[in-house]
Amino acid sequence: MYNFPKGLYTDVRIEEIFETKIGFKKDALQEQKVRSNKGAFIRVFDGERWYYSSLTDLSRVQECIDALARMAKPNENIAEHPVVKAFEVNKDRIVQHEKDSVTDIPVTEKQALLEGYLKLLDYPEIVHHTSYYVDNKTVKTIYSSKGTAVTFDKQTCGIRLNLELASSDNKNRDVISKAAIRFDELIGLEDYLKERIEKAIAFVREAVPVEPGIYTVLLSPEAAGVFTHESFGHKSESDFMVGDETMKAEWALGKTIGRELLTIVDDGLVPGNGYVPYDDEGTRGKKTYIVKNGKLTGRLHSAATSAALEEPLTGNARAINFQFEPIVRMTTTYIEKGDRPLKDIIGEIDKGIYVETIRHGSGMSTFTIAPSRAYKIENGKITVPVKVSVITGNVFETLAEVDAVSKEFELLSFVGGGCGKMEQYPLPVGFGGPYTRVRKLKVQ
């Protein structure tokens, strides 16, 4: 396909991107964007440094390779460099969405679908709302001078309703969304959306302020997923550890951080936003056990961090698009399900808080979660809605307090937004898990 210069490692990542975004402010159309784009990210490595470039004119890829090669210093031993040796060589083609492509659905049909759902929002408690339909289909092709040649496609679509609610002195914001892989999965969601809209309205009518304190907290799959991603997943991204002895000591493999029931996974092969059959360096996607039976067992890697820490590749080198270099990022990260029924887990809680939906979360060593909807648990039952500003804790201390995970389990994808790291935002990721009980958390 391309003439790769001798004495250098070279890879080329080509992306063909189709995107739709339709937005309403209340009942007024605010935007209707349909965009197609093509581009390439090219890297050349001489053993000492990387040379990068990106472009949108694919006819100039070879010209760009040659220009980067002229800046580099040819190295006859480049194949023996630890980073170059780490790169996998894969040849594959995984194209799944030729027959159900979102590119074939007229934009008028997508807009009509969203407009139909706006009729569900006619409640006095909903004082303002914005809504979106989004989709993305990306076809990636990766070539390398070691011989990699892979092509795959990825497709997502979704509906998102952003609600501002008020009742008497109570106010709240809520997000109701549904993510899918095929457009037809978004048709006929009236009952699904209505149930969630009415739950949001009931919350703003009835919620009372929480009494701050230390509680047993039950996290829904959404809340457990955000907690796992924000508080723990980022800590597992190994570029934070390269050259940082303190971080490596904190993250020593084999260290016990929780009970045997706690297993945390990052899996690029799960369908949805985090689907990465090959990462942006051409490494095959994998299921990586970050924690297994309460012990630290793995980290997430690119080729560079894999070589630096002398650990296996995991398929986690990702970039938000062809304008950026791949860095270590999560795919779909979650706590594995347990074997206990949810009702039994709730039944053992005398006084606690159930966190159902999340407004946002953040953290590394210390994490914070801002719930959108939360409820009291009293004498083994979920009771009245409560307004919680924030739940916070130390990551490792909190993981040690996880004492139950349900057999009920759900994986989710964000509709709009995504994960941010450095200047690369938003990156699509998957999250979720079982209902997860934490014995002690600070609630305010």
C-alpha positions as a Markdown table, in Angstrom:
| # | Residue | x | y | z |
|---|---|---|---|---|
| 1 | Met | 0.0 | 0.0 | 0.0 |
| 2 | Tyr | 2.8 | 2.4 | 1.0 |
| 3 | Asn | 6.5 | 2.5 | 0.6 |
| 4 | Phe | 7.9 | 2.5 | 4.2 |
| 5 | Pro | 11.4 | 4.0 | 4.7 |
| 6 | Lys | 14.1 | 1.6 | 5.8 |
| 7 | Gly | 15.6 | 1.9 | 9.2 |
| 8 | Leu | 12.4 | 3.5 | 10.7 |
| 9 | Tyr | 9.2 | 2.3 | 12.2 |
| 10 | Thr | 6.2 | 3.8 | 10.4 |
| 11 | Asp | 2.4 | 3.4 | 10.9 |
| 12 | Val | -0.6 | 5.0 | 9.2 |
| 13 | Arg | -4.1 | 5.2 | 10.6 |
| 14 | Ile | -6.8 | 6.2 | 8.1 |
| 15 | Glu | -10.3 | 7.1 | 9.3 |
| 16 | Glu | -13.5 | 7.6 | 7.3 |
| 17 | Ile | -16.1 | 9.3 | 9.6 |
| 18 | Phe | -19.8 | 9.9 | 9.2 |
| 19 | Glu | -21.7 | 11.9 | 11.8 |
| 20 | Thr | -25.1 | 13.2 | 12.4 |
| 21 | Lys | -26.2 | 15.6 | 15.1 |
| 22 | Ile | -29.8 | 17.0 | 15.4 |
| 23 | Gly | -30.6 | 19.3 | 18.3 |
| 24 | Phe | -33.8 | 20.9 | 19.7 |
| 25 | Lys | -34.2 | 23.6 | 22.3 |
| 26 | Lys | -37.7 | 22.8 | 23.6 |
| 27 | Asp | -39.6 | 22.3 | 20.3 |
| 28 | Ala | -37.4 | 24.5 | 18.1 |
| 29 | Leu | -34.8 | 23.0 | 15.9 |
| 30 | Gln | -31.4 | 24.4 | 16.7 |
| 31 | Glu | -29.1 | 22.3 | 14.6 |
| 32 | Gln | -29.1 | 19.7 | 11.9 |
| 33 | Lys | -25.6 | 18.6 | 11.0 |
| 34 | Val | -24.6 | 15.8 | 8.7 |
| 35 | Arg | -20.8 | 15.5 | 8.1 |
| 36 | Ser | -18.5 | 13.2 | 6.4 |
| 37 | Asn | -14.7 | 13.4 | 6.8 |
| 38 | Lys | -11.6 | 11.5 | 5.9 |
| 39 | Gly | -8.1 | 11.8 | 7.3 |
| 40 | Ala | -4.9 | 10.1 | 8.3 |
| 41 | Phe | -2.5 | 10.2 | 11.2 |
| 42 | Ile | 1.1 | 9.2 | 10.3 |
| 43 | Arg | 3.9 | 8.4 | 12.7 |
| 44 | Val | 7.6 | 7.7 | 12.1 |
| 45 | Phe | 9.9 | 6.4 | 14.9 |
| 46 | Asp | 13.7 | 6.3 | 14.7 |
| 47 | Gly | 14.4 | 4.8 | 18.2 |
| 48 | Glu | 15.0 | 8.2 | 19.8 |
| 49 | Arg | 11.8 | 10.2 | 19.0 |
| 50 | Trp | 8.5 | 10.1 | 17.2 |
| 51 | Tyr | 7.6 | 12.3 | 14.2 |
| 52 | Tyr | 3.9 | 12.9 | 13.7 |
| 53 | Ser | 1.6 | 14.5 | 11.1 |
| 54 | Ser | -2.1 | 14.4 | 10.2 |
| 55 | Leu | -3.8 | 15.3 | 7.0 |
| 56 | Thr | -7.2 | 15.2 | 5.2 |
| 57 | Asp | -5.9 | 14.7 | 1.7 |
| 58 | Leu | -5.3 | 11.0 | 1.5 |
| 59 | Ser | -3.5 | 11.3 | -1.8 |
| 60 | Arg | -0.6 | 12.9 | 0.2 |
| 61 | Val | 0.0 | 10.1 | 2.7 |
| 62 | Gln | 3.1 | 8.8 | 1.0 |
| 63 | Glu | 4.4 | 12.4 | 0.6 |
| 64 | Cys | 3.9 | 12.9 | 4.3 |
| 65 | Ile | 5.7 | 9.6 | 5.2 |
| 66 | Asp | 8.7 | 10.7 | 3.1 |
| 67 | Ala | 8.8 | 14.1 | 4.7 |
| 68 | Leu | 8.7 | 12.7 | 8.2 |
| 69 | Ala | 11.4 | 10.2 | 7.3 |
| 70 | Arg | 13.7 | 13.0 | 6.2 |
| 71 | Met | 13.5 | 14.5 | 9.7 |
| 72 | Ala | 14.3 | 11.2 | 11.3 |
| 73 | Lys | 17.7 | 9.4 | 11.7 |
| 74 | Pro | 17.6 | 5.9 | 10.0 |
| 75 | Asn | 18.5 | 3.2 | 12.5 |
| 76 | Glu | 19.5 | -0.2 | 11.2 |
| 77 | Asn | 18.6 | -1.8 | 14.5 |
| 78 | Ile | 15.1 | -0.2 | 14.7 |
| 79 | Ala | 13.5 | -3.7 | 14.6 |
| 80 | Glu | 15.2 | -4.5 | 17.9 |
| 81 | His | 14.0 | -1.4 | 19.8 |
| 82 | Pro | 11.7 | -2.5 | 22.7 |
| 83 | Val | 8.8 | -0.4 | 21.6 |
| 84 | Val | 9.0 | -1.6 | 18.0 |
| 85 | Lys | 9.3 | -5.2 | 19.2 |
| 86 | Ala | 6.2 | -4.7 | 21.3 |
| 87 | Phe | 3.9 | -3.9 | 18.3 |
| 88 | Glu | 1.7 | -6.7 | 17.2 |
| 89 | Val | 1.4 | -7.6 | 13.6 |
| 90 | Asn | -2.2 | -8.3 | 12.6 |
| 91 | Lys | -4.0 | -8.7 | 9.3 |
| 92 | Asp | -7.8 | -8.6 | 9.5 |
| 93 | Arg | -11.0 | -7.1 | 8.1 |
| 94 | Ile | -14.1 | -6.7 | 10.3 |
| 95 | Val | -16.8 | -4.8 | 8.6 |
| 96 | Gln | -20.2 | -5.3 | 10.3 |
| 97 | His | -22.4 | -2.4 | 9.3 |
| 98 | Glu | -22.7 | -2.4 | 5.5 |
| 99 | Lys | -26.4 | -3.5 | 5.6 |
| 100 | Asp | -27.6 | -1.5 | 8.7 |
| 101 | Ser | -25.5 | 1.6 | 8.2 |
| 102 | Val | -26.7 | 4.9 | 9.7 |
| 103 | Thr | -25.4 | 6.5 | 6.6 |
| 104 | Asp | -28.4 | 5.0 | 4.7 |
| 105 | Ile | -31.1 | 6.6 | 7.0 |
| 106 | Pro | -32.4 | 9.9 | 5.7 |
| 107 | Val | -31.8 | 12.8 | 8.1 |
| 108 | Thr | -35.5 | 13.7 | 7.9 |
| 109 | Glu | -36.3 | 10.2 | 9.4 |
| 110 | Lys | -33.8 | 10.8 | 12.2 |
| 111 | Gln | -35.3 | 14.2 | 12.9 |
| 112 | Ala | -38.9 | 12.9 | 12.9 |
| 113 | Leu | -37.9 | 10.2 | 15.4 |
| 114 | Leu | -36.6 | 12.7 | 17.8 |
| 115 | Glu | -39.5 | 15.1 | 17.3 |
| 116 | Gly | -41.9 | 12.3 | 18.1 |
| 117 | Tyr | -40.3 | 11.8 | 21.5 |
| 118 | Leu | -40.5 | 15.5 | 22.4 |
| 119 | Lys | -44.3 | 15.0 | 22.7 |
| 120 | Leu | -43.6 | 13.0 | 25.9 |
| 121 | Leu | -42.2 | 16.1 | 27.7 |
| 122 | Asp | -45.4 | 18.0 | 28.2 |
| 123 | Tyr | -45.3 | 18.3 | 32.0 |
| 124 | Pro | -45.5 | 21.5 | 34.1 |
| 125 | Glu | -42.5 | 20.3 | 36.1 |
| 126 | Ile | -40.3 | 20.3 | 33.0 |
| 127 | Val | -39.4 | 23.9 | 32.8 |
| 128 | His | -36.8 | 23.6 | 30.0 |
| 129 | His | -35.4 | 20.8 | 27.9 |
| 130 | Thr | -32.9 | 20.3 | 25.1 |
| 131 | Ser | -32.8 | 17.1 | 23.1 |
| 132 | Tyr | -30.4 | 15.4 | 20.6 |
| 133 | Tyr | -30.2 | 12.7 | 18.1 |
| 134 | Val | -26.6 | 11.7 | 17.4 |
| 135 | Asp | -24.9 | 9.0 | 15.3 |
| 136 | Asn | -21.4 | 8.1 | 14.2 |
| 137 | Lys | -20.0 | 5.5 | 11.8 |
| 138 | Thr | -16.2 | 5.2 | 11.6 |
| 139 | Val | -14.2 | 2.9 | 9.3 |
| 140 | Lys | -10.5 | 2.6 | 10.3 |
| 141 | Thr | -7.6 | 1.1 | 8.4 |
| 142 | Ile | -4.2 | 0.7 | 10.0 |
| 143 | Tyr | -1.0 | -0.1 | 8.2 |
| 144 | Ser | 2.5 | -0.5 | 9.7 |
| 145 | Ser | 6.0 | -1.1 | 8.5 |
| 146 | Lys | 6.0 | -4.4 | 10.5 |
| 147 | Gly | 3.2 | -5.7 | 8.3 |
| 148 | Thr | 0.0 | -4.8 | 10.1 |
| 149 | Ala | -3.0 | -4.3 | 7.8 |
| 150 | Val | -6.4 | -4.2 | 9.5 |
| 151 | Thr | -9.7 | -2.6 | 8.6 |
| 152 | Phe | -12.8 | -2.4 | 10.9 |
| 153 | Asp | -15.9 | -0.4 | 11.3 |
| 154 | Lys | -17.7 | 0.9 | 14.4 |
| 155 | Gln | -21.2 | 2.4 | 14.6 |
| 156 | Thr | -23.2 | 4.0 | 17.4 |
| 157 | Cys | -26.4 | 6.1 | 17.6 |
| 158 | Gly | -28.6 | 7.5 | 20.4 |
| 159 | Ile | -31.2 | 9.8 | 21.8 |
| 160 | Arg | -30.6 | 12.2 | 24.7 |
| 161 | Leu | -33.1 | 14.3 | 26.6 |
| 162 | Asn | -31.6 | 17.0 | 29.0 |
| 163 | Leu | -34.3 | 18.0 | 31.4 |
| 164 | Glu | -34.5 | 21.0 | 33.8 |
| 165 | Leu | -37.2 | 20.4 | 36.4 |
| 166 | Ala | -38.8 | 22.4 | 39.2 |
| 167 | Ser | -41.6 | 21.8 | 41.7 |
| 168 | Ser | -42.2 | 24.3 | 44.6 |
| 169 | Asp | -38.7 | 25.0 | 45.9 |
| 170 | Asn | -37.1 | 21.8 | 44.4 |
| 171 | Lys | -35.0 | 22.0 | 41.3 |
| 172 | Asn | -33.1 | 19.3 | 39.5 |
| 173 | Arg | -31.4 | 18.4 | 36.2 |
| 174 | Asp | -31.8 | 15.0 | 34.7 |
| 175 | Val | -30.6 | 13.2 | 31.6 |
| 176 | Ile | -32.5 | 10.4 | 29.9 |
| 177 | Ser | -30.8 | 8.7 | 27.1 |
| 178 | Lys | -30.7 | 5.5 | 25.0 |
| 179 | Ala | -27.7 | 4.4 | 23.1 |
| 180 | Ala | -27.7 | 1.8 | 20.3 |
| 181 | Ile | -25.7 | 0.3 | 17.5 |
| 182 | Arg | -28.5 | 0.2 | 14.9 |
| 183 | Phe | -31.0 | 3.0 | 14.1 |
| 184 | Asp | -34.0 | 0.6 | 14.4 |
| 185 | Glu | -33.1 | 0.0 | 18.1 |
| 186 | Leu | -34.2 | 3.6 | 18.7 |
| 187 | Ile | -37.7 | 3.2 | 17.3 |
| 188 | Gly | -40.6 | 2.5 | 19.7 |
| 189 | Leu | -39.0 | 3.8 | 22.9 |
| 190 | Glu | -42.1 | 5.7 | 24.1 |
| 191 | Asp | -42.7 | 3.4 | 27.2 |
| 192 | Tyr | -39.0 | 3.4 | 28.1 |
| 193 | Leu | -38.7 | 7.1 | 28.0 |
| 194 | Lys | -42.1 | 7.8 | 29.6 |
| 195 | Glu | -41.2 | 5.7 | 32.6 |
| 196 | Arg | -37.9 | 7.6 | 33.1 |
| 197 | Ile | -39.5 | 11.0 | 32.6 |
| 198 | Glu | -42.1 | 10.3 | 35.2 |
| 199 | Lys | -39.5 | 9.0 | 37.6 |
| 200 | Ala | -37.6 | 12.3 | 37.2 |
| 201 | Ile | -40.8 | 14.3 | 37.8 |
| 202 | Ala | -41.6 | 12.3 | 40.9 |
| 203 | Phe | -38.1 | 12.9 | 42.2 |
| 204 | Val | -38.3 | 16.7 | 41.9 |
| 205 | Arg | -41.7 | 16.7 | 43.5 |
| 206 | Glu | -40.8 | 14.6 | 46.5 |
| 207 | Ala | -37.0 | 14.9 | 47.2 |
| 208 | Val | -35.9 | 16.0 | 50.6 |
| 209 | Pro | -32.4 | 17.1 | 51.6 |
| 210 | Val | -30.1 | 14.3 | 52.8 |
| 211 | Glu | -28.7 | 14.4 | 56.3 |
| 212 | Pro | -24.9 | 14.5 | 55.7 |
| 213 | Gly | -23.0 | 11.6 | 57.1 |
| 214 | Ile | -21.4 | 8.2 | 56.5 |
| 215 | Tyr | -23.8 | 5.7 | 54.9 |
| 216 | Thr | -23.9 | 2.3 | 53.3 |
| 217 | Val | -24.3 | 3.2 | 49.6 |
| 218 | Leu | -25.8 | 1.1 | 46.9 |
| 219 | Leu | -24.7 | 2.1 | 43.4 |
| 220 | Ser | -26.8 | 1.3 | 40.4 |
| 221 | Pro | -25.1 | -0.1 | 37.2 |
| 222 | Glu | -24.8 | 3.5 | 35.9 |
| 223 | Ala | -23.4 | 4.8 | 39.2 |
| 224 | Ala | -21.1 | 1.8 | 39.6 |
| 225 | Gly | -19.9 | 2.3 | 36.1 |
| 226 | Val | -19.1 | 6.0 | 36.5 |
| 227 | Phe | -17.3 | 5.2 | 39.8 |
| 228 | Thr | -15.2 | 2.5 | 38.3 |
| 229 | His | -14.3 | 4.6 | 35.3 |
| 230 | Glu | -13.5 | 7.9 | 37.0 |
| 231 | Ser | -12.0 | 6.7 | 40.3 |
| 232 | Phe | -10.3 | 3.5 | 39.3 |
| 233 | Gly | -10.1 | 3.1 | 35.5 |
| 234 | His | -8.0 | 6.2 | 35.1 |
| 235 | Lys | -5.6 | 5.0 | 37.7 |
| 236 | Ser | -5.0 | 1.8 | 35.7 |
| 237 | Glu | -3.9 | 3.8 | 32.6 |
| 238 | Ser | -0.2 | 3.0 | 32.7 |
| 239 | Asp | 1.2 | 6.2 | 31.2 |
| 240 | Phe | 0.6 | 7.7 | 34.6 |
| 241 | Met | 3.1 | 5.3 | 36.1 |
| 242 | Val | 6.0 | 5.4 | 33.6 |
| 243 | Gly | 8.8 | 7.2 | 35.5 |
| 244 | Asp | 6.7 | 7.6 | 38.6 |
| 245 | Glu | 8.0 | 5.2 | 41.3 |
| 246 | Thr | 5.4 | 6.4 | 43.8 |
| 247 | Met | 2.5 | 5.5 | 41.5 |
| 248 | Lys | 4.0 | 2.2 | 40.6 |
| 249 | Ala | 4.4 | 1.3 | 44.2 |
| 250 | Glu | 0.8 | 2.3 | 44.9 |
| 251 | Trp | -0.2 | 0.1 | 42.0 |
| 252 | Ala | 2.0 | -2.9 | 42.7 |
| 253 | Leu | 0.6 | -6.0 | 40.9 |
| 254 | Gly | -0.6 | -8.6 | 43.4 |
| 255 | Lys | -1.6 | -6.1 | 46.0 |
| 256 | Thr | -4.9 | -6.9 | 47.7 |
| 257 | Ile | -7.3 | -4.0 | 47.5 |
| 258 | Gly | -10.7 | -5.6 | 48.1 |
| 259 | Arg | -12.7 | -8.7 | 48.8 |
| 260 | Glu | -12.6 | -11.7 | 46.6 |
| 261 | Leu | -16.0 | -10.7 | 45.1 |
| 262 | Leu | -14.4 | -7.7 | 43.5 |
| 263 | Thr | -13.2 | -8.1 | 39.9 |
| 264 | Ile | -12.8 | -5.1 | 37.5 |
| 265 | Val | -12.4 | -5.5 | 33.8 |
| 266 | Asp | -11.6 | -3.4 | 30.7 |
| 267 | Asp | -12.8 | -5.1 | 27.6 |
| 268 | Gly | -12.5 | -3.6 | 24.1 |
| 269 | Leu | -14.6 | -6.3 | 22.5 |
| 270 | Val | -17.9 | -5.4 | 24.1 |
| 271 | Pro | -20.3 | -3.9 | 21.5 |
| 272 | Gly | -21.1 | -0.2 | 22.0 |
| 273 | Asn | -19.1 | 3.0 | 22.6 |
| 274 | Gly | -16.1 | 1.2 | 23.9 |
| 275 | Tyr | -15.8 | -1.3 | 21.1 |
| 276 | Val | -12.2 | -1.5 | 19.9 |
| 277 | Pro | -11.5 | -4.7 | 18.0 |
| 278 | Tyr | -8.1 | -3.1 | 17.2 |
| 279 | Asp | -6.6 | -0.1 | 19.0 |
| 280 | Asp | -5.1 | 2.8 | 17.1 |
| 281 | Glu | -1.7 | 1.1 | 17.0 |
| 282 | Gly | -3.2 | -2.0 | 15.4 |
| 283 | Thr | -3.2 | -4.1 | 18.7 |
| 284 | Arg | -6.0 | -6.6 | 18.9 |
| 285 | Gly | -8.7 | -5.7 | 21.5 |
| 286 | Lys | -8.6 | -7.7 | 24.7 |
| 287 | Lys | -10.4 | -8.4 | 27.9 |
| 288 | Thr | -8.0 | -7.2 | 30.6 |
| 289 | Tyr | -8.5 | -8.1 | 34.3 |
| 290 | Ile | -7.3 | -5.0 | 36.2 |
| 291 | Val | -8.5 | -6.5 | 39.5 |
| 292 | Lys | -9.3 | -10.1 | 39.9 |
| 293 | Asn | -10.8 | -11.5 | 43.1 |
| 294 | Gly | -9.7 | -8.4 | 45.1 |
| 295 | Lys | -6.1 | -8.3 | 43.8 |
| 296 | Leu | -4.5 | -5.9 | 41.4 |
| 297 | Thr | -3.7 | -8.0 | 38.3 |
| 298 | Gly | -3.2 | -5.7 | 35.4 |
| 299 | Arg | -2.7 | -2.3 | 33.8 |
| 300 | Leu | -3.8 | -0.7 | 30.5 |
| 301 | His | -1.1 | -0.3 | 27.9 |
| 302 | Ser | 0.0 | 1.2 | 24.7 |
| 303 | Ala | 3.1 | -0.2 | 23.0 |
| 304 | Ala | 5.3 | 2.4 | 24.6 |
| 305 | Thr | 4.1 | 1.8 | 28.2 |
| 306 | Ser | 4.1 | -2.0 | 27.6 |
| 307 | Ala | 7.8 | -1.8 | 26.7 |
| 308 | Ala | 8.6 | 0.6 | 29.5 |
| 309 | Leu | 6.9 | -1.6 | 32.2 |
| 310 | Glu | 7.7 | -4.9 | 30.5 |
| 311 | Glu | 4.0 | -6.0 | 30.6 |
| 312 | Pro | 1.8 | -7.4 | 27.8 |
| 313 | Leu | -0.1 | -5.3 | 25.4 |
| 314 | Thr | -3.8 | -4.7 | 26.2 |
| 315 | Gly | -5.2 | -2.9 | 23.2 |
| 316 | Asn | -5.7 | 0.5 | 24.9 |
| 317 | Ala | -3.9 | 3.0 | 22.7 |
| 318 | Arg | -6.7 | 5.3 | 21.5 |
| 319 | Ala | -7.1 | 8.7 | 20.0 |
| 320 | Ile | -10.4 | 10.7 | 19.6 |
| 321 | Asn | -9.8 | 11.0 | 15.9 |
| 322 | Phe | -7.1 | 11.1 | 13.2 |
| 323 | Gln | -5.8 | 14.5 | 14.3 |
| 324 | Phe | -4.4 | 13.1 | 17.5 |
| 325 | Glu | -1.8 | 10.6 | 18.6 |
| 326 | Pro | -2.9 | 7.5 | 20.5 |
| 327 | Ile | -2.5 | 7.5 | 24.2 |
| 328 | Val | -3.5 | 5.0 | 26.9 |
| 329 | Arg | -7.3 | 5.1 | 27.3 |
| 330 | Met | -10.1 | 2.8 | 28.6 |
| 331 | Thr | -12.6 | 1.0 | 26.4 |
| 332 | Thr | -15.5 | -0.6 | 28.3 |
| 333 | Thr | -14.7 | -0.7 | 32.0 |
| 334 | Tyr | -16.8 | -2.4 | 34.6 |
| 335 | Ile | -17.1 | -4.5 | 37.8 |
| 336 | Glu | -18.0 | -8.1 | 36.9 |
| 337 | Lys | -21.4 | -9.3 | 38.2 |
| 338 | Gly | -21.8 | -11.4 | 41.3 |
| 339 | Asp | -24.2 | -14.1 | 42.2 |
| 340 | Arg | -26.5 | -12.4 | 44.7 |
| 341 | Pro | -30.0 | -11.1 | 44.0 |
| 342 | Leu | -30.4 | -7.4 | 44.3 |
| 343 | Lys | -33.4 | -7.7 | 46.6 |
| 344 | Asp | -31.2 | -9.6 | 49.1 |
| 345 | Ile | -28.5 | -7.0 | 49.0 |
| 346 | Ile | -31.0 | -4.2 | 49.6 |
| 347 | Gly | -32.7 | -6.2 | 52.3 |
| 348 | Glu | -29.5 | -6.2 | 54.5 |
| 349 | Ile | -29.3 | -2.4 | 54.6 |
| 350 | Asp | -30.9 | -0.8 | 57.6 |
| 351 | Lys | -29.9 | 2.8 | 56.8 |
| 352 | Gly | -28.4 | 3.7 | 53.5 |
| 353 | Ile | -28.5 | 5.6 | 50.2 |
| 354 | Tyr | -29.3 | 4.3 | 46.8 |
| 355 | Val | -27.7 | 6.2 | 43.9 |
| 356 | Glu | -29.6 | 5.6 | 40.8 |
| 357 | Thr | -28.4 | 8.2 | 38.2 |
| 358 | Ile | -25.3 | 10.4 | 38.0 |
| 359 | Arg | -24.8 | 14.0 | 37.0 |
| 360 | His | -21.0 | 13.7 | 36.8 |
| 361 | Gly | -18.0 | 12.2 | 38.4 |
| 362 | Ser | -14.3 | 12.8 | 38.7 |
| 363 | Gly | -11.2 | 11.7 | 40.6 |
| 364 | Met | -8.0 | 9.7 | 40.8 |
| 365 | Ser | -6.8 | 8.9 | 44.3 |
| 366 | Thr | -9.9 | 10.7 | 45.7 |
| 367 | Phe | -13.1 | 10.6 | 43.8 |
| 368 | Thr | -16.4 | 12.5 | 43.8 |
| 369 | Ile | -19.7 | 11.5 | 42.4 |
| 370 | Ala | -22.6 | 14.0 | 42.0 |
| 371 | Pro | -25.9 | 12.1 | 41.9 |
| 372 | Ser | -28.8 | 13.2 | 39.8 |
| 373 | Arg | -31.3 | 11.0 | 41.6 |
| 374 | Ala | -30.8 | 9.2 | 44.9 |
| 375 | Tyr | -33.0 | 7.6 | 47.5 |
| 376 | Lys | -33.0 | 6.5 | 51.1 |
| 377 | Ile | -32.8 | 2.9 | 52.0 |
| 378 | Glu | -34.6 | 2.2 | 55.3 |
| 379 | Asn | -35.0 | -1.2 | 56.9 |
| 380 | Gly | -34.2 | -3.1 | 53.8 |
| 381 | Lys | -36.4 | -1.0 | 51.4 |
| 382 | Ile | -35.8 | 1.9 | 49.0 |
| 383 | Thr | -38.0 | 4.7 | 50.2 |
| 384 | Val | -38.0 | 8.5 | 49.8 |
| 385 | Pro | -36.0 | 10.4 | 47.2 |
| 386 | Val | -33.2 | 12.6 | 48.7 |
| 387 | Lys | -31.1 | 15.5 | 47.3 |
| 388 | Val | -27.4 | 14.6 | 47.5 |
| 389 | Ser | -24.8 | 17.1 | 46.4 |
| 390 | Val | -21.8 | 14.8 | 46.4 |
| 391 | Ile | -20.5 | 11.4 | 47.4 |
| 392 | Thr | -16.8 | 11.2 | 48.0 |
| 393 | Gly | -14.0 | 8.9 | 49.2 |
| 394 | Asn | -10.5 | 7.5 | 48.8 |
| 395 | Val | -10.4 | 5.1 | 45.9 |
| 396 | Phe | -8.5 | 2.2 | 47.6 |
| 397 | Glu | -10.4 | 2.6 | 50.9 |
| 398 | Thr | -13.7 | 2.6 | 49.0 |
| 399 | Leu | -12.8 | -0.5 | 47.0 |
| 400 | Ala | -12.0 | -2.3 | 50.3 |
| 401 | Glu | -15.5 | -1.4 | 51.5 |
| 402 | Val | -17.3 | -3.1 | 48.5 |
| 403 | Asp | -19.0 | -6.0 | 50.2 |
| 404 | Ala | -21.7 | -7.1 | 47.7 |
| 405 | Val | -22.3 | -7.1 | 43.9 |
| 406 | Ser | -25.5 | -8.3 | 42.3 |
| 407 | Lys | -26.2 | -10.9 | 39.7 |
| 408 | Glu | -28.2 | -8.2 | 37.9 |
| 409 | Phe | -25.9 | -6.5 | 35.5 |
| 410 | Glu | -26.0 | -3.8 | 32.7 |
| 411 | Leu | -23.5 | -2.3 | 30.4 |
| 412 | Leu | -24.2 | 1.2 | 29.0 |
| 413 | Ser | -22.8 | 3.8 | 26.6 |
| 414 | Phe | -22.8 | 7.6 | 26.8 |
| 415 | Val | -25.0 | 9.5 | 24.4 |
| 416 | Gly | -23.2 | 12.8 | 23.9 |
| 417 | Gly | -20.0 | 13.7 | 25.8 |
| 418 | Gly | -17.5 | 11.0 | 26.8 |
| 419 | Cys | -14.2 | 10.6 | 28.5 |
| 420 | Gly | -11.6 | 13.4 | 28.7 |
| 421 | Lys | -7.8 | 13.1 | 29.1 |
| 422 | Met | -5.2 | 15.7 | 28.3 |
| 423 | Glu | -6.5 | 17.6 | 25.3 |
| 424 | Gln | -8.4 | 14.6 | 23.9 |
| 425 | Tyr | -12.2 | 15.0 | 24.6 |
| 426 | Pro | -14.7 | 13.4 | 24.2 |
| 427 | Leu | -13.6 | 9.8 | 23.7 |
| 428 | Pro | -16.5 | 7.2 | 23.5 |
| 429 | Val | -16.3 | 4.6 | 26.2 |
| 430 | Gly | -18.5 | 2.0 | 27.7 |
| 431 | Phe | -19.3 | 1.6 | 31.4 |
| 432 | Gly | -21.7 | -0.1 | 33.8 |
| 433 | Gly | -21.7 | -3.2 | 35.9 |
| 434 | Pro | -23.8 | -4.8 | 38.7 |
| 435 | Tyr | -25.5 | -3.1 | 41.6 |
| 436 | Thr | -22.6 | -2.5 | 44.0 |
| 437 | Arg | -22.8 | -2.1 | 47.7 |
| 438 | Val | -20.2 | 0.0 | 49.6 |
| 439 | Arg | -20.3 | -0.3 | 53.4 |
| 440 | Lys | -19.1 | 3.2 | 54.1 |
| 441 | Leu | -19.1 | 6.4 | 52.0 |
| 442 | Lys | -19.3 | 10.1 | 52.9 |
| 443 | Val | -22.5 | 11.6 | 51.7 |
| 444 | Gln | -23.3 | 15.3 | 51.6 |
